[in-house]
Structures are given as structure tokens and as C-alpha cells.
């Protein structure tokens, strides 16, 4: 489910804060990229101007840090597309995510709450911390926890540690991140066991049409285990497309977006009905960015 916000953390890259944490894309509607770009160009004039620019950008970071959060509501069509394989799939998922940068790196978390007609089916969270590696380095150390609860049992918990590499286009309209992590699954309940894995994650975001549209998402590859203990490659991708209403005339402060997410997976969904192992589950979604 959604782990993707619109990635335009221009100011954090300048001061070597993390552009991305695991599955992170953030949007700040208060500042236009051209405004921040002009501030960045000032630093090349002279040392005095650079000091003033640094102070200004630090103040901007402090002012917008509390706004680095959003809430999303997704209506999931999966159970209608695969009525035999996914009859118990959630109808609605509510996602809350938040990001906070500091001088050492960044914190990020999200919580997905899955709802059916009668029950809260489950809640899943990922919490991560990144530490910048060097003053001008695009690399960061990454640690993370994954886990949650279902109505009938729990998600298998996992801890991850590794490194990330971040980058962006010259105008910051395109951002990207790659993470390579060691992943340790923990014995969480009966019929599970602790085992080691490796995970490769890619995250991207691009805005276009004068910031009216955003295409963002992530893709994960990791080693999972079958019920018989044999290893298998698992893939999960969640590309999102958003139309941002705050780009319309007279709607600058309306931080509402409407869009869709497509959960594309292989060996991710547990299916006992037949041999299908690849699924595409689209949603229709609303997002409000604070």
C-alpha cells in the first residue's frame, strides 16, 4: 500500500539531509521549485551570500519540517479482479506517513490500516532511520523495522540494515533513491521461523505538467521463503499517479490530490486457490498533504 509521497525535498539535499528514506517521496506545496532554485544559485556569488543563503534555507527547512506528512485513502479493486484468489482482500486502506529531517539524517514512518465492511483487518508499519555518510556524500546508512498485526494473527517482523544512494535532476523535478539492505526475518508466530534475506529497493518521483501531475513509486526485490522453507524471489512494486489540485487557479492552499496506485507483485500474495503468483491490484485514491 502507499509508501510514496511526491519527492521534492530540494532544500534537504543542499544540506545533505536524506532525500529519501525507505519508500519515501515528499511534497511541500508552500514553495515553488523556482523559488528554491533561485536561493541555491545565490550561494555561488560569494561567501557572505552563501552564509545568508544557508541561514535562509535552514529556516525554510525548520518551517516546513512539520508539514512533511500526508494521509491517503485507497479503495482497492483487488477482490473484484481476483474473487477466487483474494476473496478476503481489504476494501479500503488508510495510510498515514510522516518524515522528519535533522542534521544527522532523517526519520520516516508509515502506517497502513486495512478495512473491510465489518472489521479492521490489520495494521502494518515501517519505521526507518537514515544517517548521512559524509558532508557531501549522496550515500546514507539505513536501519529499519517492519511489522504489524492482523485480525487473526500478525505480520512476520523484520529488521533491515544497509545503505542508500540518492540523486536528483538539475531542476529537482526528478528524484531517485536505491537501497541495498540485509534483512533479518524474526520468528513472529507459530509456523514461522527466523531467516536471513537481502533486499534491493528503488524509489522514484517525477513531477510534470507544471507540477499538476506526479508519478512516483517504489519497487522491492527480496529473498522470501516458501512454506516448505525453500527460497524464492519476491517482487513488489507500487507505482502511483496523482493529480494535484493546488496547481489550479485559486486553489493554492487546497493540498488535495486524486490518483491511483497499482500494486504489482510476484510471489508476494499467499494464494492457495490455484498456481497464480503474479497479481496487479489497482486502487482509486485521495490524498491530503499537510
N, C-alpha and C positions, 0 to 999 in steps of 0.2 A: 504494500500500500504506500501512499505518498511519502517519500523521503526527499522530496525535491522542491525547493523554493527557487525563485528566479535569482540567478547568480550575477550580481553586480556590486560586489564588495570592493569597489575600486580603491577606496581610501585605506583599507586594511592591507592591501598588497604593498602599498607605498611604504608602510611602516612594518612590513614583514610579519603582520598578523596572518593567520591562516585564511586563505580564500575559501578553503573547503574543509569541512570535517566529513565523516562518513555519510554519504548520501545527502550533501548539503548544498543548497542553492538558495541564496537570499536576495530579496529585492527591497530597496528603500525608495519609496515614491517621493520623498521630500526633496531629493536632489537630482538634477538632470546630469547625465554623464558629461556634457559640455562644460557645466559649471565646475565639476571636479577636475576635468582635464585642464581648464584654464589655471586652476590652483596648482596643479602639478607642474605646468610649464614655468611658473614663476620661480621655482626652486633652482632653475638653471641660470638665472640672471646674476646673482651674487650671493655671498654667504649670508648677508643680513636678510635679504629677501627670503632665502631658504629657511632661516630660523623662524621668520614670521609665518611662512607657509606651513612649516612643521607644526607650530603652535595652533594655527587655524585648523589644520586637518585633525589634529588631536582633539580639539574642541568639537569638531564635527563628529568624530568617532564617539566621543562621550555622549553627545546629544542624541545620536541615532541608535546606540547600542541597545537601549531598552525597547526599540521598535523592531528588533530582529526576531520576530515571531509571526506565526500565522495559524489560522485554523481552517481546515478543509473538511468538506462533507462530500462523500462519494457514494453515488448509487451504483451498485455493482450488478452487471448483467450476466455474470458467470453462471449462475444456477439456471438461467433461461437458455443459455447456449449449450451447456452440458448438464441436462437434467438427470441423466443416469450416473455420470461420474462425480458430479458436485451437487447433489441434492441438498446438502446441509450448508452450502456456502452462504456467508453473510450477505444480507441485502444492502446494508449501509455500513460504511466505515467513517468514523470521525477521527481526524488526525490533528494533533496539536504538536507544533515543533518550535524550538527556540534555540537561538545562537547567541553567544556572548564572547567577545574577543577581549584579550588583555595583553600586557606587554610580553608575556611568555608564549602565548599561542591562543587557543580558543577552546571553549566548551560547546557541545551541541547535544541535544537530546530530542527524540520524538516519541510520542505515544500514539499507537493506533488502538481504537476501541471499535470492535466489530459488533454489530447489532443485527438481530433477527426480529421478526414480528413480536415475539414474546419475551426474548431474553437478551441480555448482554452476553454474547457468545465468548468473548475473550478480550484481553488487552495485552499488547506486545510493545516493548520499548527497546530502544537502542540509545546508549549513553556513551559519548566519546570525548576524549581529550587529546589535543594536539599541542606539541611543544616545538617551537621553531628551532631549526638546526642552523645556527649562524645568522649573522646580521643581514646578509644579502642573499641567503640561500633560498631556493624555491622548495627545499626539502623540509619535512617536519616529521618528528616521531609521533606515532599514533597508538593510543590504547583505547579499548572499547569493551563494553559489556552488552550482551544481547540476552533477552529473556522475557517471560511473560506468563500469563495464566489463561487457561481456557475454562469453560464452564464445567467440563468433565475431567480435565487433567491440567497439564502445564506444557508450555513450550520448553524444549530442551535448552538449557542455558549454555552460553559460550562466552569465553573471553578471547580477545584478539589483541595482538601487538605487532607493530610493523612500522612502515614508513610511507609517507605520501609525497607526491611531487605535484606542484600546482603551476598553472600558467594562464595567460590571457592574451587576447589580441591587442593591438596598439590602442584601439579606442575602447577597450573593455566590453565590447558588445558580445564577445565570445569568451567564455571561461571554461577551464577544464581541470581535472584532477585525476591522478592514478594512484591507487594504494595497493601495496603488496603486504599481506599480513599472515602471520602464524595464527591459527585458530584452534583453540582447545575447547572441545565439547565436554560438558560435565554430565555425570550421571544425575538425571533430574527426577526420574520416577522409575517404576518397575518397567522392565523390558527396554531400558536404555542403558548405555554404557559410556564411559569416558573414552574419547579417542581424539587423536591429533588430526588437524586438517590444515590446508593452505587456501587463502582466499585472495583473489585478484579483483579489484573494483575499479571501474571507470565512471566518472561523473562529468556531466557537461551541461552547459546552458548557453543559449544564444537568443538575443532579442533582435527583432526586426520590425519593419513597417512602422518606423518612428516610435518604437517601444510599445506599440499596441499589441504585439504578439510575442510570446515566449515559448521556445521549445527547449525542454530540459529533461533530465532524467539520469538514470544510473544503470549499470549492468554489473552483475556479480558472477564470478565463477568460483566454485569451491569444491573440495572433495567431501562428498557425503557418504553415507553407508546405507546399504540395503538392509532389509530385515534379517537376512542371513549373515550379515557382517561384512559382505563384500563391498569394496569401494566403488563409487560411481561419480561421474562428473555432474554437478548440478549447476544450472544456469538460471538466473532470474534477472529480468530487465523490466524497468518501469518508466518508459518514456511518457512525458506529459506535454500537452499543448494547452496554453492559456491565452485567452483574450482579456486584456487589461482595460477595464472601464475608465480608469483615471486618466487615460490619454484622450478621452473625448472632451470636446469643448464644455466648459462649465462643470466638469466632474473631477477636477484635480484632486480633491480630498476623498473621493469615493474609491477606496482601495479594494474594490471587489473585482474578482476575476472569475470567468466561467471557462470551463475547459473539459478535458478528458484525460484519463490515464489508461494505458494499456499494459496490463500485467502479462508479460510473455515469459513462459517458464518451460524448463525441461528437467525432468526428474525431481521436481520440487513439490508437486501436489501428490499426496498419497491416494492412489486410485486402485481399488480392489474390484472394480466393475469389469474392466477389460484391460487391454495392453496399451492404452493411450498413455503416453508420458510427456507430451507437449501440449500446452494449453495457452490460449490467448483470452484473457478476461478483461474486457473494456469497462470503463466507468463513465458516468456523467457527473461533473463535479462543480462545486462552488468553492471559492477561497476568499478569505478576508485577511489582508496583511495589516498588522498593527504597526 
